[in-house]
Amino acid sequence: MTDALIPNQGNMLRKFAHSAGRAVTPILILVAWQIASATGLVPERTLASPLHVIGTFWTLIADGELQDNLLVSLRRAMEGLAIGVSFGTVFALISGLSRSGEAAVDAPLQILRAIPFLALVPLFILWFGIGETPKIALVALGTIYPVYLNLYAGIRGIDKKLLEAGACFGLNHWQILRHIVLPGALPSFLVGLRYAVGISWLSLVVAEQINASSGIGYLIMSARDFMRTDIIVVGLIVYGLLGLLTDILIRTLEHRALAWRPSILKG
């Protein structure tokens, strides 16, 4: 029993050492940043010190201002992401499962993809005004392409031998689609979803600068007018944490959904 525990303890120690090693660089950066601020090398007006940023962070939480704006940003990002992922999935299925569908869908999407979606902000304002619609539409547009491209590649990358095997077992078209094509393309879809989640936050940073009256982007823009670099840094940190947490959520979903797939990573 004791001998069996030794390898597990060794793995735990290695994981702890790995995690500690990854934390060293960020800690050193924070220490150097604080020293530079304390010695006047980095003026407060240029960049607030880490301690000042932490104090502002807790003040915004205590006032409820951070939570209120965070909820608004989350709603915009999730609504835009849901729309973009839905359209990207539908377009990928149409294009990936049919030659005629590819001819109808792929070329227009590739043309639109070549246009930087952030450059469409002026048009979105003219079309939708300055309310919530252009903000959500901008997020949705940015998240369509990663899902479409990855799912399309996943569908077209299915091994033809698997399709032939399914036909030999008597599966009809819909059964092959359900039991072979969609599970085989799922890893590609999840990769596209991870990219889409990251782009949704990037889009939101720009979208919330379109005459917004709430949201993390609005908080940052207001702080810029008053040269509050501490609030700007808090907003940027919140954006970064949101991106990290949502990526962890998608990766957890990926591990659960693809538990059947063998992994090359051990320990």
C-alpha positions as CSV (number, residue, x, y, z in Angstrom):
1,M,0.0,0.0,0.0
2,T,2.8,2.4,1.0
3,D,4.8,1.6,-2.2
4,A,1.7,2.3,-4.3
5,L,1.3,5.8,-2.8
6,I,4.9,6.8,-3.6
7,P,4.3,7.3,-7.4
8,N,1.2,9.3,-6.7
9,Q,3.0,11.5,-4.2
10,G,5.8,12.0,-6.8
11,N,3.2,13.1,-9.4
12,M,1.7,15.5,-6.9
13,L,5.1,17.0,-6.1
14,R,5.9,17.4,-9.8
15,K,2.6,19.1,-10.5
16,F,3.1,21.5,-7.5
17,A,6.6,22.3,-8.7
18,H,5.3,23.0,-12.2
19,S,2.6,25.3,-10.9
20,A,5.0,27.1,-8.6
21,G,7.4,27.5,-11.5
22,R,4.7,29.1,-13.7
23,A,3.9,31.6,-10.9
24,V,7.5,32.8,-10.5
25,T,7.6,35.1,-13.6
26,P,4.2,36.9,-12.9
27,I,5.3,37.5,-9.2
28,L,8.7,38.9,-10.3
29,I,6.9,41.2,-12.8
30,L,4.6,42.5,-10.1
31,V,7.5,43.1,-7.7
32,A,9.5,45.0,-10.4
33,W,6.4,47.0,-11.2
34,Q,5.8,48.0,-7.6
35,I,9.4,48.9,-7.1
36,A,9.4,51.1,-10.2
37,S,6.3,52.8,-9.0
38,A,7.6,53.3,-5.5
39,T,10.9,54.8,-6.7
40,G,9.1,57.1,-9.2
41,L,10.6,55.4,-12.2
42,V,7.0,54.8,-13.4
43,P,4.9,57.9,-12.5
44,E,1.4,57.2,-11.1
45,R,-0.2,59.2,-14.0
46,T,1.5,56.8,-16.4
47,L,0.7,53.6,-14.6
48,A,-0.7,53.0,-11.2
49,S,1.2,50.7,-8.8
50,P,0.0,47.2,-8.1
51,L,-1.0,48.1,-4.5
52,H,-3.0,51.1,-5.8
53,V,-4.7,48.9,-8.3
54,I,-5.6,46.3,-5.7
55,G,-7.0,49.1,-3.5
56,T,-9.1,50.5,-6.3
57,F,-10.3,46.9,-7.2
58,W,-11.7,46.4,-3.7
59,T,-13.2,49.9,-3.6
60,L,-15.1,49.2,-6.9
61,I,-16.3,45.9,-5.5
62,A,-17.5,47.5,-2.2
63,D,-19.4,50.2,-4.1
64,G,-21.0,47.6,-6.4
65,E,-19.8,49.4,-9.5
66,L,-17.6,46.7,-10.7
67,Q,-20.3,44.0,-10.3
68,D,-23.0,46.0,-12.1
69,N,-20.8,46.7,-15.1
70,L,-19.4,43.2,-15.2
71,L,-22.9,41.7,-15.5
72,V,-23.7,44.0,-18.4
73,S,-20.5,43.0,-20.2
74,L,-21.2,39.3,-19.5
75,R,-24.7,39.6,-21.0
76,R,-23.4,41.3,-24.1
77,A,-20.6,38.8,-24.6
78,M,-22.8,35.7,-24.0
79,E,-25.6,36.9,-26.3
80,G,-23.2,37.8,-29.1
81,L,-21.3,34.5,-28.6
82,A,-24.5,32.5,-28.7
83,I,-25.6,34.1,-32.0
84,G,-22.2,33.8,-33.6
85,V,-21.7,30.2,-32.6
86,S,-25.2,29.3,-33.8
87,F,-24.7,30.9,-37.2
88,G,-21.1,29.5,-37.5
89,T,-22.4,26.0,-36.8
90,V,-25.2,26.2,-39.2
91,F,-23.0,27.6,-42.0
92,A,-20.4,24.9,-41.4
93,L,-22.9,22.1,-41.5
94,I,-24.4,23.5,-44.8
95,S,-20.9,23.9,-46.4
96,G,-19.3,20.8,-44.9
97,L,-22.0,18.3,-45.7
98,S,-22.9,19.4,-49.3
99,R,-20.9,20.5,-52.3
100,S,-23.8,22.8,-53.4
101,G,-23.9,24.2,-49.9
102,E,-20.2,24.9,-50.0
103,A,-20.6,26.7,-53.3
104,A,-23.4,28.9,-51.8
105,V,-22.0,29.6,-48.4
106,D,-18.2,29.4,-48.4
107,A,-17.3,32.2,-50.9
108,P,-19.4,34.9,-49.2
109,L,-18.1,34.0,-45.8
110,Q,-14.5,34.0,-47.0
111,I,-15.0,37.5,-48.5
112,L,-16.5,38.8,-45.3
113,R,-13.8,37.1,-43.2
114,A,-11.2,39.1,-45.2
115,I,-12.7,42.3,-44.0
116,P,-11.6,43.2,-40.4
117,F,-14.9,43.0,-38.5
118,L,-13.8,45.9,-36.2
119,A,-13.8,48.1,-39.3
120,L,-17.5,47.6,-39.6
121,V,-18.2,49.6,-36.5
122,P,-19.3,52.7,-38.4
123,L,-21.7,50.8,-40.5
124,F,-23.2,49.0,-37.5
125,I,-23.8,52.4,-35.9
126,L,-25.6,53.6,-39.0
127,W,-27.6,50.4,-39.3
128,F,-28.5,49.7,-35.7
129,G,-27.9,53.0,-33.8
130,I,-25.9,53.3,-30.7
131,G,-27.9,51.0,-28.4
132,E,-27.2,47.4,-27.5
133,T,-27.7,45.9,-30.9
134,P,-24.4,47.0,-32.6
135,K,-22.4,45.8,-29.6
136,I,-24.0,42.4,-29.6
137,A,-23.8,42.2,-33.4
138,L,-20.1,43.0,-33.4
139,V,-19.4,40.2,-31.0
140,A,-21.6,37.8,-33.0
141,L,-19.8,38.7,-36.3
142,G,-16.4,38.2,-34.8
143,T,-17.2,34.7,-33.4
144,I,-18.8,33.2,-36.5
145,Y,-15.6,32.6,-38.4
146,P,-13.6,30.5,-35.9
147,V,-16.5,28.1,-35.4
148,Y,-17.3,27.9,-39.1
149,L,-13.7,27.3,-40.2
150,N,-12.9,24.7,-37.6
151,L,-16.1,22.8,-37.8
152,Y,-16.0,22.8,-41.6
153,A,-12.5,21.4,-41.5
154,G,-13.5,18.8,-38.9
155,I,-16.4,17.6,-41.1
156,R,-14.4,17.5,-44.3
157,G,-11.6,15.7,-42.4
158,I,-13.6,12.7,-41.4
159,D,-11.9,9.5,-42.5
160,K,-13.8,8.1,-45.5
161,K,-13.1,4.5,-44.2
162,L,-15.3,5.3,-41.2
163,L,-18.1,6.4,-43.5
164,E,-17.7,3.3,-45.6
165,A,-17.8,1.2,-42.4
166,G,-21.0,2.8,-41.3
167,A,-22.6,2.1,-44.6
168,C,-21.5,-1.5,-44.4
169,F,-23.2,-1.8,-41.0
170,G,-26.4,-0.6,-42.6
171,L,-26.5,2.9,-41.2
172,N,-28.5,5.4,-43.2
173,H,-27.5,9.0,-44.0
174,W,-28.8,10.5,-40.8
175,Q,-27.4,7.7,-38.6
176,I,-23.9,8.2,-40.2
177,L,-24.2,11.9,-39.6
178,R,-25.2,11.4,-36.0
179,H,-22.9,8.6,-35.0
180,I,-19.8,9.2,-37.2
181,V,-19.6,12.7,-38.7
182,L,-20.7,14.9,-35.7
183,P,-18.7,13.0,-33.0
184,G,-15.7,13.0,-35.4
185,A,-16.0,16.8,-35.9
186,L,-16.6,17.6,-32.3
187,P,-12.9,18.2,-31.4
188,S,-12.6,20.7,-34.2
189,F,-15.8,22.4,-33.1
190,L,-14.5,22.8,-29.6
191,V,-11.3,24.3,-30.8
192,G,-13.3,26.8,-32.8
193,L,-15.4,27.5,-29.7
194,R,-12.3,28.3,-27.7
195,Y,-11.1,30.7,-30.4
196,A,-14.6,32.2,-30.6
197,V,-14.7,32.8,-26.8
198,G,-11.4,34.7,-26.9
199,I,-12.5,36.8,-29.9
200,S,-15.8,37.6,-28.1
201,W,-13.9,39.4,-25.4
202,L,-11.7,41.2,-27.9
203,S,-14.8,42.3,-29.8
204,L,-16.4,43.5,-26.6
205,V,-13.5,45.8,-25.7
206,V,-14.2,47.7,-28.9
207,A,-18.0,47.3,-28.8
208,E,-18.3,48.9,-25.3
209,Q,-16.6,52.0,-26.6
210,I,-19.5,52.7,-28.9
211,N,-21.4,55.3,-26.8
212,A,-21.8,52.8,-23.9
213,S,-23.3,53.9,-20.6
214,S,-22.4,50.7,-18.8
215,G,-20.0,47.7,-18.9
216,I,-16.3,47.2,-18.2
217,G,-15.4,49.1,-21.4
218,Y,-17.5,52.1,-20.3
219,L,-15.7,52.0,-16.9
220,I,-12.4,52.1,-18.7
221,M,-13.4,54.9,-21.0
222,S,-14.7,57.0,-18.1
223,A,-11.4,56.4,-16.2
224,R,-9.5,57.6,-19.3
225,D,-11.2,60.9,-19.2
226,F,-10.1,61.4,-15.6
227,M,-6.6,59.9,-16.1
228,R,-7.4,57.1,-13.6
229,T,-4.9,54.5,-14.7
230,D,-5.7,52.4,-11.7
231,I,-9.3,51.9,-12.9
232,I,-8.1,51.3,-16.4
233,V,-5.8,48.5,-15.2
234,V,-8.6,47.0,-13.1
235,G,-10.8,46.9,-16.2
236,L,-8.0,45.3,-18.3
237,I,-7.4,42.7,-15.5
238,V,-11.1,41.9,-15.4
239,Y,-11.2,41.4,-19.2
240,G,-8.1,39.1,-18.9
241,L,-9.7,37.1,-16.1
242,L,-12.9,36.7,-17.9
243,G,-11.0,35.4,-20.9
244,L,-9.0,33.0,-18.8
245,L,-12.0,31.7,-16.8
246,T,-14.2,31.1,-19.9
247,D,-11.3,29.3,-21.6
248,I,-10.9,27.1,-18.6
249,L,-14.6,26.4,-18.8
250,I,-14.4,25.4,-22.4
251,R,-11.4,23.2,-21.8
252,T,-13.2,21.4,-19.0
253,L,-16.2,20.9,-21.3
254,E,-13.7,19.6,-23.9
255,H,-12.2,17.1,-21.5
256,R,-15.6,15.8,-20.5
257,A,-17.0,15.7,-24.0
258,L,-13.9,14.0,-25.4
259,A,-13.3,11.6,-22.6
260,W,-13.5,8.8,-25.2
261,R,-10.5,10.1,-27.0
262,P,-7.0,8.8,-26.0
263,S,-4.6,11.5,-24.8
264,I,-0.9,11.7,-25.4
265,L,-0.4,13.6,-22.2
266,K,0.4,11.7,-19.1
267,G,0.6,12.8,-15.5
